[in-house]
Amino acid sequence: MTVMNINALSVIRGDLLLDELNLTISKGDRIGLVAANGRGKTTLLECMAGQSEPTNGSIVRARGLRAGYVTQYVPERAYAKTLYEWVLGALPAEQAEYES
């Protein structure tokens, strides 16, 4: 079952970061992103999570899919919580209650 399909994704942020990327993620897949600094890893994850828009291309998510994303730059207010508490706080109340 496909959970996310990335088609011809291009992102330009001053420089070309991603060019015509095609990627299919299926249920149970495990993916690692490896590249030098400034090559678009964070930008790709932000696009996948819906926090940033690509310059071209599309991302199709399975119905009901919620992509979570934890920023690499942690906000000051997060230091008082554990990662688990921070993630629970981002979930809808009924899901957070189920997860805790």
Biopython code that builds the backbone (N, CA, C, O; Angstrom):
import numpy as np
from Bio.PDB.StructureBuilder import StructureBuilder

atoms = [
    (1, "MET", "N", (0.846, -1.184, 0.000)),
    (1, "MET", "CA", (0.000, 0.000, 0.000)),
    (1, "MET", "C", (0.885, 1.239, 0.000)),
    (1, "MET", "O", (1.746, 1.389, 0.867)),
    (2, "THR", "N", (0.678, 2.122, -0.962)),
    (2, "THR", "CA", (1.441, 3.360, -1.064)),
    (2, "THR", "C", (0.902, 4.377, -0.066)),
    (2, "THR", "O", (-0.301, 4.634, -0.027)),
    (3, "VAL", "N", (1.797, 4.960, 0.747)),
    (3, "VAL", "CA", (1.377, 5.987, 1.698)),
    (3, "VAL", "C", (1.742, 7.387, 1.223)),
    (3, "VAL", "O", (1.114, 8.367, 1.622)),
    (4, "MET", "N", (2.774, 7.481, 0.357)),
    (4, "MET", "CA", (3.147, 8.782, -0.185)),
    (4, "MET", "C", (3.803, 8.572, -1.538)),
    (4, "MET", "O", (4.643, 7.688, -1.710)),
    (5, "ASN", "N", (3.405, 9.401, -2.497)),
    (5, "ASN", "CA", (3.969, 9.330, -3.830)),
    (5, "ASN", "C", (4.451, 10.725, -4.216)),
    (5, "ASN", "O", (3.662, 11.669, -4.267)),
    (6, "ILE", "N", (5.734, 10.849, -4.485)),
    (6, "ILE", "CA", (6.344, 12.126, -4.861)),
    (6, "ILE", "C", (6.633, 12.066, -6.353)),
    (6, "ILE", "O", (7.324, 11.164, -6.825)),
    (7, "ASN", "N", (6.096, 13.038, -7.094)),
    (7, "ASN", "CA", (6.207, 13.044, -8.555)),
    (7, "ASN", "C", (6.900, 14.300, -9.055)),
    (7, "ASN", "O", (6.415, 15.409, -8.834)),
    (8, "ALA", "N", (8.038, 14.132, -9.732)),
    (8, "ALA", "CA", (8.750, 15.226, -10.401)),
    (8, "ALA", "C", (8.936, 16.440, -9.497)),
    (8, "ALA", "O", (8.745, 17.575, -9.934)),
    (9, "LEU", "N", (9.308, 16.205, -8.238)),
    (9, "LEU", "CA", (9.438, 17.276, -7.250)),
    (9, "LEU", "C", (10.712, 18.073, -7.492)),
    (9, "LEU", "O", (11.803, 17.507, -7.565)),
    (10, "SER", "N", (10.572, 19.372, -7.614)),
    (10, "SER", "CA", (11.711, 20.281, -7.742)),
    (10, "SER", "C", (11.551, 21.384, -6.713)),
    (10, "SER", "O", (10.449, 21.876, -6.474)),
    (11, "VAL", "N", (12.668, 21.766, -6.106)),
    (11, "VAL", "CA", (12.655, 22.848, -5.124)),
    (11, "VAL", "C", (13.846, 23.759, -5.395)),
    (11, "VAL", "O", (14.994, 23.319, -5.464)),
    (12, "ILE", "N", (13.535, 25.037, -5.546)),
    (12, "ILE", "CA", (14.569, 26.050, -5.717)),
    (12, "ILE", "C", (14.450, 27.016, -4.548)),
    (12, "ILE", "O", (13.405, 27.638, -4.355)),
    (13, "ARG", "N", (15.499, 27.141, -3.782)),
    (13, "ARG", "CA", (15.573, 28.097, -2.673)),
    (13, "ARG", "C", (16.877, 28.879, -2.850)),
    (13, "ARG", "O", (17.851, 28.665, -2.129)),
    (14, "GLY", "N", (16.870, 29.786, -3.824)),
    (14, "GLY", "CA", (18.110, 30.438, -4.219)),
    (14, "GLY", "C", (18.873, 29.540, -5.171)),
    (14, "GLY", "O", (19.103, 29.914, -6.321)),
    (15, "ASP", "N", (19.269, 28.365, -4.716)),
    (15, "ASP", "CA", (19.909, 27.343, -5.541)),
    (15, "ASP", "C", (18.922, 26.209, -5.772)),
    (15, "ASP", "O", (17.942, 26.072, -5.039)),
    (16, "LEU", "N", (19.179, 25.404, -6.780)),
    (16, "LEU", "CA", (18.377, 24.212, -7.041)),
    (16, "LEU", "C", (18.735, 23.160, -5.999)),
    (16, "LEU", "O", (19.874, 22.695, -5.952)),
    (17, "LEU", "N", (17.766, 22.781, -5.161)),
    (17, "LEU", "CA", (18.006, 21.776, -4.118)),
    (17, "LEU", "C", (17.557, 20.393, -4.559)),
    (17, "LEU", "O", (18.256, 19.407, -4.327)),
    (18, "LEU", "N", (16.399, 20.317, -5.191)),
    (18, "LEU", "CA", (15.856, 19.042, -5.666)),
    (18, "LEU", "C", (15.388, 19.239, -7.091)),
    (18, "LEU", "O", (14.783, 20.261, -7.418)),
    (19, "ASP", "N", (15.670, 18.252, -7.949)),
    (19, "ASP", "CA", (15.313, 18.390, -9.354)),
    (19, "ASP", "C", (14.649, 17.116, -9.862)),
    (19, "ASP", "O", (15.296, 16.079, -10.006)),
    (20, "GLU", "N", (13.338, 17.211, -10.133)),
    (20, "GLU", "CA", (12.583, 16.104, -10.723)),
    (20, "GLU", "C", (12.673, 14.817, -9.896)),
    (20, "GLU", "O", (12.844, 13.733, -10.454)),
    (21, "LEU", "N", (12.558, 14.932, -8.575)),
    (21, "LEU", "CA", (12.619, 13.776, -7.681)),
    (21, "LEU", "C", (11.332, 12.966, -7.775)),
    (21, "LEU", "O", (10.235, 13.515, -7.674)),
    (22, "ASN", "N", (11.473, 11.657, -7.970)),
    (22, "ASN", "CA", (10.349, 10.727, -7.954)),
    (22, "ASN", "C", (10.616, 9.710, -6.856)),
    (22, "ASN", "O", (11.697, 9.126, -6.789)),
    (23, "LEU", "N", (9.624, 9.500, -5.994)),
    (23, "LEU", "CA", (9.801, 8.592, -4.863)),
    (23, "LEU", "C", (8.438, 8.052, -4.450)),
    (23, "LEU", "O", (7.470, 8.804, -4.329)),
    (24, "THR", "N", (8.374, 6.754, -4.238)),
    (24, "THR", "CA", (7.167, 6.133, -3.718)),
    (24, "THR", "C", (7.505, 5.506, -2.376)),
    (24, "THR", "O", (8.458, 4.734, -2.268)),
    (25, "ILE", "N", (6.725, 5.839, -1.355)),
    (25, "ILE", "CA", (6.904, 5.270, -0.026)),
    (25, "ILE", "C", (5.710, 4.386, 0.262)),
    (25, "ILE", "O", (4.562, 4.830, 0.218)),
    (26, "SER", "N", (5.991, 3.135, 0.557)),
    (26, "SER", "CA", (4.945, 2.160, 0.842)),
    (26, "SER", "C", (4.917, 1.835, 2.326)),
    (26, "SER", "O", (5.899, 2.045, 3.036)),
    (27, "LYS", "N", (3.796, 1.326, 2.782)),
    (27, "LYS", "CA", (3.648, 0.939, 4.177)),
    (27, "LYS", "C", (4.772, -0.024, 4.563)),
    (27, "LYS", "O", (5.023, -1.007, 3.866)),
    (28, "GLY", "N", (5.439, 0.263, 5.669)),
    (28, "GLY", "CA", (6.522, -0.582, 6.158)),
    (28, "GLY", "C", (7.896, -0.191, 5.648)),
    (28, "GLY", "O", (8.900, -0.725, 6.121)),
    (29, "ASP", "N", (7.967, 0.735, 4.686)),
    (29, "ASP", "CA", (9.272, 1.178, 4.182)),
    (29, "ASP", "C", (10.045, 1.927, 5.255)),
    (29, "ASP", "O", (9.464, 2.606, 6.102)),
    (30, "ARG", "N", (11.346, 1.792, 5.206)),
    (30, "ARG", "CA", (12.248, 2.568, 6.057)),
    (30, "ARG", "C", (13.205, 3.284, 5.125)),
    (30, "ARG", "O", (13.799, 2.673, 4.237)),
    (31, "ILE", "N", (13.350, 4.571, 5.331)),
    (31, "ILE", "CA", (14.120, 5.390, 4.398)),
    (31, "ILE", "C", (15.144, 6.204, 5.175)),
    (31, "ILE", "O", (14.841, 6.755, 6.234)),
    (32, "GLY", "N", (16.339, 6.273, 4.647)),
    (32, "GLY", "CA", (17.381, 7.131, 5.211)),
    (32, "GLY", "C", (17.769, 8.181, 4.191)),
    (32, "GLY", "O", (17.885, 7.880, 3.003)),
    (33, "LEU", "N", (17.969, 9.403, 4.637)),
    (33, "LEU", "CA", (18.414, 10.484, 3.756)),
    (33, "LEU", "C", (19.859, 10.812, 4.107)),
    (33, "LEU", "O", (20.167, 11.177, 5.241)),
    (34, "VAL", "N", (20.726, 10.680, 3.134)),
    (34, "VAL", "CA", (22.148, 10.950, 3.350)),
    (34, "VAL", "C", (22.630, 11.874, 2.246)),
    (34, "VAL", "O", (22.513, 11.555, 1.063)),
    (35, "ALA", "N", (23.166, 13.007, 2.631)),
    (35, "ALA", "CA", (23.736, 13.964, 1.675)),
    (35, "ALA", "C", (24.526, 14.992, 2.472)),
    (35, "ALA", "O", (24.383, 15.100, 3.690)),
    (36, "ALA", "N", (25.350, 15.733, 1.773)),
    (36, "ALA", "CA", (26.130, 16.797, 2.406)),
    (36, "ALA", "C", (25.200, 17.914, 2.885)),
    (36, "ALA", "O", (24.042, 17.993, 2.472)),
    (37, "ASN", "N", (25.715, 18.763, 3.749)),
    (37, "ASN", "CA", (24.941, 19.910, 4.235)),
    (37, "ASN", "C", (24.523, 20.798, 3.074)),
    (37, "ASN", "O", (25.281, 21.006, 2.127)),
    (38, "GLY", "N", (23.291, 21.322, 3.165)),
    (38, "GLY", "CA", (22.800, 22.251, 2.162)),
    (38, "GLY", "C", (22.306, 21.612, 0.882)),
    (38, "GLY", "O", (22.125, 22.306, -0.119)),
    (39, "ARG", "N", (22.083, 20.313, 0.886)),
    (39, "ARG", "CA", (21.670, 19.608, -0.326)),
    (39, "ARG", "C", (20.171, 19.362, -0.412)),
    (39, "ARG", "O", (19.705, 18.808, -1.407)),
    (40, "GLY", "N", (19.385, 19.765, 0.618)),
    (40, "GLY", "CA", (17.931, 19.690, 0.511)),
    (40, "GLY", "C", (17.246, 18.637, 1.355)),
    (40, "GLY", "O", (16.049, 18.407, 1.183)),
    (41, "LYS", "N", (17.961, 17.987, 2.262)),
    (41, "LYS", "CA", (17.329, 16.950, 3.097)),
    (41, "LYS", "C", (16.196, 17.527, 3.945)),
    (41, "LYS", "O", (15.086, 16.995, 3.947)),
    (42, "THR", "N", (16.473, 18.599, 4.655)),
    (42, "THR", "CA", (15.454, 19.226, 5.507)),
    (42, "THR", "C", (14.314, 19.772, 4.661)),
    (42, "THR", "O", (13.149, 19.642, 5.037)),
    (43, "THR", "N", (14.629, 20.372, 3.539)),
    (43, "THR", "CA", (13.605, 20.912, 2.650)),
    (43, "THR", "C", (12.686, 19.805, 2.154)),
    (43, "THR", "O", (11.470, 19.987, 2.107)),
    (44, "LEU", "N", (13.255, 18.658, 1.783)),
    (44, "LEU", "CA", (12.436, 17.529, 1.346)),
    (44, "LEU", "C", (11.505, 17.068, 2.464)),
    (44, "LEU", "O", (10.318, 16.844, 2.227)),
    (45, "LEU", "N", (12.030, 16.926, 3.677)),
    (45, "LEU", "CA", (11.196, 16.493, 4.797)),
    (45, "LEU", "C", (10.096, 17.512, 5.096)),
    (45, "LEU", "O", (8.971, 17.128, 5.415)),
    (46, "GLU", "N", (10.406, 18.793, 4.997)),
    (46, "GLU", "CA", (9.393, 19.830, 5.208)),
    (46, "GLU", "C", (8.296, 19.739, 4.145)),
    (46, "GLU", "O", (7.116, 19.903, 4.456)),
    (47, "CYS", "N", (8.676, 19.481, 2.906)),
    (47, "CYS", "CA", (7.679, 19.306, 1.837)),
    (47, "CYS", "C", (6.823, 18.068, 2.105)),
    (47, "CYS", "O", (5.603, 18.107, 1.944)),
    (48, "MET", "N", (7.456, 16.986, 2.509)),
    (48, "MET", "CA", (6.722, 15.751, 2.779)),
    (48, "MET", "C", (5.728, 15.933, 3.921)),
    (48, "MET", "O", (4.655, 15.330, 3.916)),
    (49, "ALA", "N", (6.084, 16.766, 4.901)),
    (49, "ALA", "CA", (5.208, 17.002, 6.047)),
    (49, "ALA", "C", (4.173, 18.088, 5.773)),
    (49, "ALA", "O", (3.310, 18.345, 6.613)),
    (50, "GLY", "N", (4.250, 18.726, 4.610)),
    (50, "GLY", "CA", (3.284, 19.773, 4.277)),
    (50, "GLY", "C", (3.616, 21.112, 4.885)),
    (50, "GLY", "O", (2.759, 21.995, 4.925)),
    (51, "GLN", "N", (4.843, 21.292, 5.366)),
    (51, "GLN", "CA", (5.240, 22.557, 5.984)),
    (51, "GLN", "C", (5.909, 23.505, 5.000)),
    (51, "GLN", "O", (6.137, 24.673, 5.316)),
    (52, "SER", "N", (6.223, 23.010, 3.814)),
    (52, "SER", "CA", (6.856, 23.817, 2.779)),
    (52, "SER", "C", (6.322, 23.344, 1.428)),
    (52, "SER", "O", (6.000, 22.168, 1.258)),
    (53, "GLU", "N", (6.233, 24.247, 0.489)),
    (53, "GLU", "CA", (5.719, 23.909, -0.833)),
    (53, "GLU", "C", (6.872, 23.755, -1.824)),
    (53, "GLU", "O", (7.807, 24.556, -1.821)),
    (54, "PRO", "N", (6.805, 22.728, -2.669)),
    (54, "PRO", "CA", (7.824, 22.587, -3.703)),
    (54, "PRO", "C", (7.647, 23.644, -4.785)),
    (54, "PRO", "O", (6.570, 24.223, -4.925)),
    (55, "THR", "N", (8.696, 23.890, -5.541)),
    (55, "THR", "CA", (8.614, 24.806, -6.670)),
    (55, "THR", "C", (7.794, 24.173, -7.791)),
    (55, "THR", "O", (6.963, 24.836, -8.411)),
    (56, "ASN", "N", (8.032, 22.895, -8.046)),
    (56, "ASN", "CA", (7.288, 22.141, -9.060)),
    (56, "ASN", "C", (7.073, 20.722, -8.560)),
    (56, "ASN", "O", (7.735, 20.271, -7.625)),
    (57, "GLY", "N", (6.140, 20.026, -9.195)),
    (57, "GLY", "CA", (5.884, 18.642, -8.843)),
    (57, "GLY", "C", (4.762, 18.518, -7.828)),
    (57, "GLY", "O", (4.119, 19.497, -7.450)),
    (58, "SER", "N", (4.549, 17.279, -7.400)),
    (58, "SER", "CA", (3.444, 17.044, -6.467)),
    (58, "SER", "C", (3.792, 15.955, -5.462)),
    (58, "SER", "O", (4.650, 15.103, -5.693)),
    (59, "ILE", "N", (3.097, 16.021, -4.350)),
    (59, "ILE", "CA", (3.191, 14.987, -3.320)),
    (59, "ILE", "C", (1.776, 14.532, -3.030)),
    (59, "ILE", "O", (0.932, 15.325, -2.615)),
    (60, "VAL", "N", (1.517, 13.247, -3.250)),
    (60, "VAL", "CA", (0.201, 12.672, -3.000)),
    (60, "VAL", "C", (0.319, 11.776, -1.778)),
    (60, "VAL", "O", (1.108, 10.831, -1.757)),
    (61, "ARG", "N", (-0.482, 12.087, -0.756)),
    (61, "ARG", "CA", (-0.476, 11.322, 0.486)),
    (61, "ARG", "C", (-1.706, 10.429, 0.552)),
    (61, "ARG", "O", (-2.772, 10.793, 0.054)),
    (62, "ALA", "N", (-1.559, 9.263, 1.166)),
    (62, "ALA", "CA", (-2.705, 8.374, 1.350)),
    (62, "ALA", "C", (-3.757, 9.080, 2.198)),
    (62, "ALA", "O", (-3.427, 9.877, 3.076)),
    (63, "ARG", "N", (-5.014, 8.782, 1.930)),
    (63, "ARG", "CA", (-6.110, 9.379, 2.689)),
    (63, "ARG", "C", (-5.903, 9.099, 4.178)),
    (63, "ARG", "O", (-5.659, 7.960, 4.577)),
    (64, "GLY", "N", (-6.002, 10.138, 4.983)),
    (64, "GLY", "CA", (-5.879, 10.006, 6.429)),
    (64, "GLY", "C", (-4.446, 10.054, 6.939)),
    (64, "GLY", "O", (-4.227, 10.037, 8.151)),
    (65, "LEU", "N", (-3.465, 10.113, 6.045)),
    (65, "LEU", "CA", (-2.064, 10.150, 6.478)),
    (65, "LEU", "C", (-1.742, 11.485, 7.128)),
    (65, "LEU", "O", (-2.047, 12.543, 6.578)),
    (66, "ARG", "N", (-1.131, 11.430, 8.291)),
    (66, "ARG", "CA", (-0.616, 12.625, 8.952)),
    (66, "ARG", "C", (0.880, 12.466, 9.074)),
    (66, "ARG", "O", (1.358, 11.593, 9.798)),
    (67, "ALA", "N", (1.617, 13.292, 8.380)),
    (67, "ALA", "CA", (3.075, 13.245, 8.444)),
    (67, "ALA", "C", (3.528, 14.168, 9.557)),
    (67, "ALA", "O", (3.199, 15.354, 9.562)),
    (68, "GLY", "N", (4.281, 13.627, 10.496)),
    (68, "GLY", "CA", (4.822, 14.437, 11.583)),
    (68, "GLY", "C", (6.234, 14.869, 11.258)),
    (68, "GLY", "O", (6.943, 14.204, 10.503)),
    (69, "TYR", "N", (6.631, 15.976, 11.826)),
    (69, "TYR", "CA", (7.958, 16.509, 11.556)),
    (69, "TYR", "C", (8.444, 17.232, 12.806)),
    (69, "TYR", "O", (7.734, 18.062, 13.373)),
    (70, "VAL", "N", (9.648, 16.910, 13.221)),
    (70, "VAL", "CA", (10.280, 17.604, 14.348)),
    (70, "VAL", "C", (11.416, 18.425, 13.760)),
    (70, "VAL", "O", (12.343, 17.870, 13.170)),
    (71, "THR", "N", (11.354, 19.715, 13.913)),
    (71, "THR", "CA", (12.336, 20.611, 13.330)),
    (71, "THR", "C", (13.732, 20.353, 13.895)),
    (71, "THR", "O", (13.879, 19.942, 15.046)),
    (72, "GLN", "N", (14.743, 20.596, 13.081)),
    (72, "GLN", "CA", (16.110, 20.415, 13.567)),
    (72, "GLN", "C", (16.524, 21.545, 14.492)),
    (72, "GLN", "O", (17.474, 21.399, 15.261)),
    (73, "TYR", "N", (15.824, 22.669, 14.428)),
    (73, "TYR", "CA", (16.103, 23.791, 15.322)),
    (73, "TYR", "C", (15.015, 23.818, 16.384)),
    (73, "TYR", "O", (13.902, 24.282, 16.139)),
    (74, "VAL", "N", (15.344, 23.323, 17.546)),
    (74, "VAL", "CA", (14.370, 23.147, 18.621)),
    (74, "VAL", "C", (14.013, 24.502, 19.229)),
    (74, "VAL", "O", (14.903, 25.257, 19.622)),
    (75, "PRO", "N", (12.708, 24.818, 19.312)),
    (75, "PRO", "CA", (12.298, 26.074, 19.936)),
    (75, "PRO", "C", (12.638, 26.072, 21.435)),
    (75, "PRO", "O", (12.596, 25.031, 22.091)),
    (76, "GLU", "N", (12.963, 27.219, 21.946)),
    (76, "GLU", "CA", (13.358, 27.367, 23.355)),
    (76, "GLU", "C", (12.314, 26.776, 24.305)),
    (76, "GLU", "O", (12.670, 26.172, 25.316)),
    (77, "ARG", "N", (11.028, 26.947, 23.986)),
    (77, "ARG", "CA", (9.963, 26.460, 24.871)),
    (77, "ARG", "C", (9.921, 24.930, 24.957)),
    (77, "ARG", "O", (9.299, 24.381, 25.866)),
    (78, "ALA", "N", (10.567, 24.249, 24.031)),
    (78, "ALA", "CA", (10.547, 22.778, 24.022)),
    (78, "ALA", "C", (11.529, 22.177, 25.022)),
    (78, "ALA", "O", (11.391, 21.010, 25.388)),
    (79, "TYR", "N", (12.505, 22.941, 25.466)),
    (79, "TYR", "CA", (13.534, 22.401, 26.360)),
    (79, "TYR", "C", (12.986, 21.918, 27.697)),
    (79, "TYR", "O", (13.613, 21.092, 28.361)),
    (80, "ALA", "N", (11.841, 22.417, 28.091)),
    (80, "ALA", "CA", (11.262, 22.022, 29.378)),
    (80, "ALA", "C", (10.511, 20.697, 29.292)),
    (80, "ALA", "O", (10.043, 20.191, 30.312)),
    (81, "LYS", "N", (10.387, 20.118, 28.080)),
    (81, "LYS", "CA", (9.627, 18.879, 27.894)),
    (81, "LYS", "C", (10.519, 17.790, 27.307)),
    (81, "LYS", "O", (11.554, 18.069, 26.702)),
    (82, "THR", "N", (10.090, 16.541, 27.502)),
    (82, "THR", "CA", (10.749, 15.442, 26.820)),
    (82, "THR", "C", (10.243, 15.406, 25.369)),
    (82, "THR", "O", (9.222, 16.019, 25.056)),
    (83, "LEU", "N", (10.940, 14.704, 24.499)),
    (83, "LEU", "CA", (10.486, 14.574, 23.117)),
    (83, "LEU", "C", (9.108, 13.929, 23.072)),
    (83, "LEU", "O", (8.247, 14.340, 22.294)),
    (84, "TYR", "N", (8.902, 12.917, 23.910)),
    (84, "TYR", "CA", (7.609, 12.234, 23.980)),
    (84, "TYR", "C", (6.490, 13.223, 24.326)),
    (84, "TYR", "O", (5.435, 13.220, 23.690)),
    (85, "GLU", "N", (6.725, 14.064, 25.333)),
    (85, "GLU", "CA", (5.718, 15.065, 25.730)),
    (85, "GLU", "C", (5.469, 16.068, 24.604)),
    (85, "GLU", "O", (4.332, 16.480, 24.373)),
    (86, "TRP", "N", (6.531, 16.457, 23.908)),
    (86, "TRP", "CA", (6.414, 17.432, 22.825)),
    (86, "TRP", "C", (5.585, 16.847, 21.681)),
    (86, "TRP", "O", (4.728, 17.533, 21.123)),
    (87, "VAL", "N", (5.835, 15.587, 21.329)),
    (87, "VAL", "CA", (5.084, 14.934, 20.260)),
    (87, "VAL", "C", (3.627, 14.752, 20.667)),
    (87, "VAL", "O", (2.729, 15.002, 19.863)),
    (88, "LEU", "N", (3.378, 14.320, 21.900)),
    (88, "LEU", "CA", (1.988, 14.180, 22.367)),
    (88, "LEU", "C", (1.240, 15.498, 22.276)),
    (88, "LEU", "O", (0.057, 15.521, 21.936)),
    (89, "GLY", "N", (1.923, 16.594, 22.578)),
    (89, "GLY", "CA", (1.295, 17.915, 22.528)),
    (89, "GLY", "C", (0.906, 18.344, 21.120)),
    (89, "GLY", "O", (0.047, 19.209, 20.949)),
    (90, "ALA", "N", (1.536, 17.744, 20.109)),
    (90, "ALA", "CA", (1.229, 18.093, 18.719)),
    (90, "ALA", "C", (0.082, 17.271, 18.145)),
    (90, "ALA", "O", (-0.442, 17.591, 17.078)),
    (91, "LEU", "N", (-0.309, 16.213, 18.848)),
    (91, "LEU", "CA", (-1.372, 15.340, 18.360)),
    (91, "LEU", "C", (-2.748, 15.889, 18.719)),
    (91, "LEU", "O", (-2.881, 16.652, 19.675)),
    (92, "PRO", "N", (-3.768, 15.505, 17.960)),
    (92, "PRO", "CA", (-5.133, 15.845, 18.366)),
    (92, "PRO", "C", (-5.406, 15.221, 19.741)),
    (92, "PRO", "O", (-4.855, 14.169, 20.065)),
    (93, "ALA", "N", (-6.249, 15.865, 20.541)),
    (93, "ALA", "CA", (-6.477, 15.450, 21.932)),
    (93, "ALA", "C", (-6.852, 13.977, 22.061)),
    (93, "ALA", "O", (-6.331, 13.288, 22.939)),
    (94, "GLU", "N", (-7.748, 13.479, 21.200)),
    (94, "GLU", "CA", (-8.187, 12.084, 21.322)),
    (94, "GLU", "C", (-7.057, 11.108, 21.002)),
    (94, "GLU", "O", (-6.981, 10.033, 21.596)),
    (95, "GLN", "N", (-6.190, 11.470, 20.081)),
    (95, "GLN", "CA", (-5.063, 10.597, 19.755)),
    (95, "GLN", "C", (-4.006, 10.660, 20.854)),
    (95, "GLN", "O", (-3.424, 9.633, 21.206)),
    (96, "ALA", "N", (-3.751, 11.838, 21.395)),
    (96, "ALA", "CA", (-2.783, 11.976, 22.474)),
    (96, "ALA", "C", (-3.216, 11.160, 23.686)),
    (96, "ALA", "O", (-2.388, 10.528, 24.343)),
    (97, "GLU", "N", (-4.502, 11.176, 23.979)),
    (97, "GLU", "CA", (-5.023, 10.399, 25.103)),
    (97, "GLU", "C", (-4.824, 8.909, 24.860)),
    (97, "GLU", "O", (-4.465, 8.170, 25.777)),
    (98, "TYR", "N", (-5.056, 8.467, 23.631)),
    (98, "TYR", "CA", (-4.883, 7.052, 23.280)),
    (98, "TYR", "C", (-3.409, 6.639, 23.384)),
    (98, "TYR", "O", (-3.106, 5.534, 23.835)),
    (99, "GLU", "N", (-2.507, 7.514, 22.973)),
    (99, "GLU", "CA", (-1.075, 7.215, 22.953)),
    (99, "GLU", "C", (-0.447, 7.261, 24.332)),
    (99, "GLU", "O", (0.581, 6.619, 24.547)),
    (100, "SER", "N", (-1.023, 7.994, 25.277)),
    (100, "SER", "CA", (-0.384, 8.140, 26.591)),
    (100, "SER", "C", (-0.779, 7.044, 27.562)),
    (100, "SER", "O", (-0.320, 7.036, 28.705)),
]
sb = StructureBuilder()
sb.init_structure("model")
sb.init_model(0)
sb.init_chain("A")
sb.init_seg("    ")
for serial, (resi, resn, name, xyz) in enumerate(atoms, 1):
    if name == "N":
        sb.init_residue(resn, " ", resi, " ")
    sb.init_atom(name, np.array(xyz, "f"), 0.0, 1.0, " ", f" {name:<3s}", serial, name[0])
structure = sb.get_structure()
